[in-house]
Amino acid sequence: MKKGSVTIKDVAKKAGVSPSTVSRVISQNPRISKGTADKVLQCMKELGYYPNAVARSLASKKTGTVGVIMPTSSEDIFLNPFFPEVLRGIVKGASQSGYDLLLSTNFEKDEELKVVENFIRSSKVDGIILTYSKVNDQCIEFLCSEDFPFSLIGTPDIHKEKVNHVDNDNFQAAYQGIMDLIAEGRKRIAFLAGDKNLTVTQMRLAGYKEALRENGLSFDENLLYFGNFDEATGNLYGKVIAELEERPDGIIVTDDVIAFALVKSLQEFGIKIPEDIGLVSFNNSILAALANPPLNSVEVNPFKLGEEAMNLVVQAMTKGVRGKRTVIPYEIIYRNSTGT
């Protein structure tokens, strides 16, 4: 008998069991005794029968696949070094745990929920990784209502007791960044971030406010700037800040891509970093090191965030774990962008 032509019926005949029993062994059904399972597996080995992914999926009603929800389009993802590093960590975790990945990026803004619903209702995946969290996130609400296995990179502001999530201490990281600027004598400090509706933005904003409060510095809403995680946002607010009658003397930027463009834009207006404006950024990407001057930046370890997100979704799928939180330590990398 040619090995390529071996079927479940052949295995069943050799093992003296029914084809349905062979299917249950393939799907690791706990009702099958160890003796029967060992016998069937030995017959499969002798006959050279290896069920393909489709057969395993049909037998187990599992896909062996995890869906990954990334922000907007694939083009946007690879413009920012943060997300490729997150994805690299997820891929490593998937490889170690034996899962395939289904990456979804091709959706319009605010249509993530449709993608998540499609993943689940079309039975494409066994679990989902959300790579970011919004305030009052509809995806989290839906996944929790379905009790579908998922994990989150970030901190949910709803259903924390139900959501496996991995994050940095973003409040403390921003707080420490502002304290560093204040230690250099900065008193009028701006806050520049990406999407205002992301929970990571809100947590860093809270840390910023607390550092100002503790040091008796006034909070000025006119020094809050929000946009996208791209160069255009940095270019835009470089011009805005340069044209202010009373400019900030310090600024915390929540992404290196924004910060890199901001520095270049400010310099075009004759504003020097750090002589005129001290700056702290986030993510510690290659852009922070290549900027002129090199930027102080918070290392958040996106690779580890991605790897742990995969570990958490595996725990949700295989062990029913819910509400587990993992904190990845951050570190401020000091260069030359805050001192006078």
VEXGU-304618 format. One line per 5 residues: number of its first residue (from 1); their letters; for each residue x, y, z of C-alpha. Coordinates in nm, 2 decimals, always signed. Example, Ala and Ser with C-alpha at 12.3 -4.5 7.8 and 13.67 -1.06 7.14 Angstrom:
! residues 2
1 = as = +1.23,-0.45,+0.78  +1.37,-0.11,+0.71
This chain:
! residues 340
1 = mkkgs = +0.00,+0.00,+0.00  +0.13,+0.34,-0.10  +0.17,+0.56,+0.21  +0.02,+0.86,+0.03  -0.31,+0.66,-0.03
6 = vtikd = -0.36,+0.55,+0.33  -0.69,+0.66,+0.48  -0.86,+0.66,+0.82  -1.04,+0.34,+0.72  -0.71,+0.17,+0.66
11 = vakka = -0.59,+0.27,+1.00  -0.92,+0.17,+1.16  -0.90,-0.18,+1.00  -0.54,-0.24,+1.11  -0.62,-0.12,+1.47
16 = gvsps = -0.94,-0.31,+1.49  -1.15,+0.00,+1.57  -1.40,+0.21,+1.40  -1.30,+0.51,+1.17  -1.48,+0.74,+1.42
21 = tvsrv = -1.24,+0.61,+1.70  -0.94,+0.70,+1.48  -1.09,+1.05,+1.44  -1.13,+1.08,+1.81  -0.77,+0.98,+1.86
26 = isqnp = -0.65,+1.24,+1.61  -0.86,+1.51,+1.79  -0.72,+1.39,+2.13  -1.06,+1.31,+2.27  -1.03,+1.24,+2.64
31 = riskg = -1.29,+0.97,+2.62  -1.05,+0.74,+2.43  -0.85,+0.52,+2.66  -0.47,+0.55,+2.66  -0.44,+0.19,+2.54
36 = tadkv = -0.67,+0.24,+2.24  -0.50,+0.57,+2.16  -0.15,+0.42,+2.17  -0.26,+0.13,+1.95  -0.41,+0.36,+1.69
41 = lqcmk = -0.11,+0.59,+1.69  +0.12,+0.30,+1.64  -0.09,+0.18,+1.35  -0.08,+0.53,+1.20  +0.30,+0.53,+1.23
46 = elgyy = +0.33,+0.18,+1.07  +0.11,+0.27,+0.78  +0.27,+0.61,+0.74  -0.06,+0.80,+0.79  -0.02,+1.16,+0.89
51 = pnava = -0.35,+1.36,+0.89  -0.32,+1.69,+0.72  -0.42,+2.02,+0.87  -0.77,+2.01,+0.72  -0.83,+1.66,+0.86
56 = rslas = -0.70,+1.75,+1.20  -0.92,+2.06,+1.20  -1.23,+1.86,+1.10  -1.16,+1.60,+1.36  -1.09,+1.84,+1.65
61 = kktgt = -1.31,+2.13,+1.54  -1.00,+2.34,+1.59  -0.81,+2.54,+1.33  -0.47,+2.56,+1.50  -0.47,+2.92,+1.40
66 = vgvim = -0.46,+3.25,+1.60  -0.60,+3.57,+1.45  -0.39,+3.89,+1.50  -0.57,+4.22,+1.47  -0.32,+4.49,+1.37
71 = ptsse = -0.39,+4.86,+1.32  -0.53,+4.97,+0.98  -0.34,+4.88,+0.67  -0.03,+4.67,+0.63  +0.14,+4.98,+0.48
76 = difln = +0.09,+5.17,+0.80  +0.22,+4.89,+1.01  +0.56,+4.88,+0.85  +0.61,+5.25,+0.86  +0.65,+5.23,+1.24
81 = pffpe = +0.92,+5.01,+1.38  +0.71,+4.92,+1.69  +0.46,+4.70,+1.51  +0.71,+4.48,+1.32  +0.88,+4.41,+1.65
86 = vlrgi = +0.55,+4.32,+1.81  +0.47,+4.09,+1.52  +0.81,+3.93,+1.54  +0.75,+3.84,+1.91  +0.41,+3.70,+1.82
91 = vkgas = +0.56,+3.48,+1.55  +0.82,+3.34,+1.79  +0.55,+3.26,+2.04  +0.33,+3.09,+1.77  +0.63,+2.89,+1.65
96 = qsgyd = +0.71,+2.76,+2.00  +0.34,+2.67,+2.07  +0.26,+2.51,+1.73  +0.01,+2.76,+1.60  -0.03,+2.93,+1.27
101 = lllst = -0.12,+3.30,+1.24  -0.39,+3.48,+1.04  -0.30,+3.85,+1.02  -0.57,+4.10,+0.95  -0.49,+4.46,+0.85
106 = nfekd = -0.70,+4.54,+0.55  -0.99,+4.72,+0.71  -1.10,+5.08,+0.74  -1.06,+5.29,+1.05  -1.29,+5.18,+1.33
111 = eelkv = -1.40,+4.86,+1.15  -1.19,+4.62,+1.37  -1.51,+4.48,+1.52  -1.63,+4.35,+1.18  -1.30,+4.17,+1.13
116 = venfi = -1.32,+4.01,+1.48  -1.68,+3.90,+1.42  -1.59,+3.75,+1.09  -1.30,+3.56,+1.24  -1.52,+3.40,+1.50
121 = rsskv = -1.84,+3.34,+1.30  -1.66,+3.19,+1.00  -1.46,+2.96,+1.24  -1.12,+3.08,+1.10  -0.93,+3.10,+1.43
126 = dgiil = -0.92,+2.94,+1.78  -0.81,+3.26,+1.95  -0.74,+3.63,+1.88  -0.46,+3.88,+1.97  -0.56,+4.24,+1.99
131 = tyskv = -0.24,+4.45,+1.95  -0.39,+4.77,+2.10  -0.68,+4.88,+2.32  -0.92,+5.17,+2.28  -1.13,+5.34,+2.55
136 = ndqci = -1.46,+5.15,+2.57  -1.33,+4.90,+2.31  -1.61,+4.73,+2.12  -1.38,+4.43,+2.03  -1.31,+4.36,+2.39
141 = eflcs = -1.68,+4.39,+2.48  -1.78,+4.15,+2.20  -1.51,+3.89,+2.27  -1.59,+3.89,+2.64  -1.96,+3.85,+2.57
146 = edfpf = -1.88,+3.55,+2.35  -1.62,+3.42,+2.60  -1.39,+3.37,+2.31  -1.02,+3.31,+2.39  -0.81,+3.63,+2.33
151 = sligt = -0.53,+3.84,+2.46  -0.45,+4.20,+2.45  -0.14,+4.41,+2.42  -0.23,+4.70,+2.64  -0.45,+4.75,+2.95
156 = pdihk = -0.83,+4.72,+2.90  -1.05,+4.99,+3.07  -1.34,+4.74,+3.07  -1.37,+4.37,+3.19  -1.02,+4.36,+3.33
161 = ekvnh = -1.11,+4.05,+3.53  -1.19,+3.87,+3.20  -0.91,+3.99,+2.97  -0.56,+3.83,+2.95  -0.33,+4.13,+2.88
166 = vdndn = +0.03,+4.23,+2.87  +0.15,+4.58,+2.91  +0.42,+4.81,+3.05  +0.36,+5.05,+3.34  +0.28,+5.34,+3.11
171 = fqaay = +0.17,+5.57,+3.39  +0.50,+5.53,+3.57  +0.71,+5.55,+3.25  +0.55,+5.88,+3.15  +0.57,+6.01,+3.51
176 = qgimd = +0.95,+5.93,+3.52  +1.00,+6.09,+3.18  +0.84,+6.42,+3.30  +1.04,+6.40,+3.62  +1.36,+6.38,+3.42
181 = liaeg = +1.26,+6.69,+3.23  +1.17,+6.88,+3.54  +1.51,+6.78,+3.70  +1.67,+6.96,+3.40  +1.47,+7.28,+3.49
186 = rkria = +1.19,+7.24,+3.24  +0.87,+7.40,+3.36  +0.64,+7.44,+3.06  +0.61,+7.08,+2.93  +0.40,+6.97,+2.64
191 = flagd = +0.25,+6.62,+2.57  +0.24,+6.49,+2.21  +0.08,+6.15,+2.14  -0.09,+5.94,+1.87  -0.45,+5.84,+1.90
196 = knltv = -0.62,+6.00,+2.20  -0.87,+5.71,+2.23  -0.60,+5.45,+2.30  -0.58,+5.34,+2.66  -0.20,+5.36,+2.64
201 = tqmrl = -0.23,+5.73,+2.56  -0.46,+5.79,+2.85  -0.23,+5.61,+3.09  +0.07,+5.81,+2.98  -0.13,+6.13,+2.99
206 = agyke = -0.23,+6.05,+3.35  +0.14,+6.00,+3.44  +0.22,+6.33,+3.28  -0.04,+6.51,+3.48  +0.06,+6.36,+3.81
211 = alren = +0.43,+6.46,+3.76  +0.32,+6.82,+3.69  +0.09,+6.82,+4.00  +0.35,+6.69,+4.24  +0.59,+6.96,+4.13
216 = glsfd = +0.34,+7.24,+4.14  +0.35,+7.30,+3.77  +0.03,+7.42,+3.60  -0.15,+7.18,+3.36  -0.23,+7.36,+3.03
221 = enlly = -0.47,+7.18,+2.79  -0.32,+7.39,+2.51  +0.00,+7.19,+2.54  -0.17,+6.86,+2.46  -0.14,+6.74,+2.11
226 = fgnfd = -0.28,+6.43,+1.95  -0.26,+6.27,+1.60  -0.13,+5.95,+1.44  +0.18,+5.75,+1.49  +0.36,+5.89,+1.19
231 = eatgn = +0.59,+6.15,+1.06  +0.31,+6.38,+0.94  +0.20,+6.43,+1.30  +0.55,+6.52,+1.40  +0.59,+6.76,+1.11
236 = lygkv = +0.25,+6.92,+1.18  +0.31,+6.99,+1.55  +0.67,+7.11,+1.49  +0.52,+7.40,+1.30  +0.25,+7.45,+1.55
241 = iaele = +0.49,+7.47,+1.84  +0.74,+7.69,+1.65  +0.46,+7.94,+1.59  +0.35,+7.97,+1.96  +0.42,+8.30,+2.13
246 = erpdg = +0.50,+8.11,+2.45  +0.67,+7.78,+2.35  +0.71,+7.48,+2.58  +1.06,+7.42,+2.71  +1.01,+7.05,+2.74
251 = iivtd = +0.80,+6.79,+2.56  +0.72,+6.42,+2.60  +0.64,+6.23,+2.28  +0.48,+5.89,+2.30  +0.63,+5.75,+1.98
256 = dviaf = +0.98,+5.77,+1.82  +0.85,+5.82,+1.47  +0.66,+6.13,+1.57  +0.95,+6.25,+1.78  +1.20,+6.20,+1.49
261 = alvks = +0.99,+6.41,+1.26  +0.92,+6.67,+1.53  +1.29,+6.73,+1.60  +1.36,+6.79,+1.23  +1.06,+7.02,+1.19
266 = lqefg = +1.16,+7.23,+1.50  +1.52,+7.26,+1.37  +1.39,+7.40,+1.05  +1.25,+7.69,+1.25  +1.58,+7.73,+1.43
271 = ikipe = +1.47,+7.56,+1.75  +1.74,+7.35,+1.91  +1.71,+7.02,+2.10  +1.78,+7.02,+2.40  +1.90,+7.38,+2.43
276 = diglv = +1.56,+7.53,+2.37  +1.33,+7.23,+2.42  +1.41,+6.91,+2.61  +1.25,+6.60,+2.48  +1.18,+6.25,+2.59
281 = sfnns = +1.03,+5.99,+2.36  +0.89,+5.63,+2.37  +0.98,+5.29,+2.21  +1.36,+5.33,+2.18  +1.35,+5.23,+1.81
286 = ilaal = +1.65,+5.28,+1.58  +1.51,+5.63,+1.50  +1.58,+5.75,+1.86  +1.94,+5.66,+1.82  +1.97,+5.81,+1.47
291 = anppl = +1.80,+6.14,+1.55  +2.02,+6.45,+1.58  +2.06,+6.48,+1.87  +2.00,+6.12,+1.98  +1.68,+6.10,+2.19
296 = nsvev = +1.62,+5.98,+2.54  +1.36,+5.72,+2.48  +1.16,+5.46,+2.69  +1.24,+5.10,+2.59  +0.91,+4.92,+2.61
301 = npfkl = +1.03,+4.59,+2.46  +0.77,+4.54,+2.19  +0.92,+4.20,+2.10  +0.85,+4.07,+2.45  +0.50,+4.23,+2.44
306 = geeam = +0.42,+4.03,+2.13  +0.57,+3.70,+2.26  +0.38,+3.72,+2.59  +0.05,+3.81,+2.41  +0.09,+3.48,+2.22
311 = nlvvq = +0.16,+3.29,+2.54  -0.15,+3.45,+2.70  -0.39,+3.36,+2.42  -0.26,+3.00,+2.43  -0.34,+2.99,+2.80
316 = amtkg = -0.69,+3.12,+2.72  -0.74,+2.86,+2.45  -0.60,+2.55,+2.62  -0.65,+2.62,+2.99  -0.95,+2.86,+3.00
321 = vrgkr = -0.73,+3.13,+3.17  -0.90,+3.46,+3.19  -0.80,+3.80,+3.35  -0.43,+3.73,+3.37  -0.20,+4.04,+3.36
326 = tvipy = +0.17,+4.04,+3.27  +0.38,+4.36,+3.31  +0.69,+4.39,+3.09  +0.95,+4.62,+3.26  +1.04,+4.94,+3.08
331 = eiiyr = +1.37,+5.13,+3.08  +1.45,+5.48,+2.99  +1.75,+5.49,+2.76  +1.94,+5.82,+2.83  +2.11,+5.99,+2.54
336 = nstgt = +2.13,+6.37,+2.48  +1.78,+6.53,+2.44  +1.69,+6.66,+2.78  +1.99,+6.84,+2.93  +2.06,+7.21,+2.86
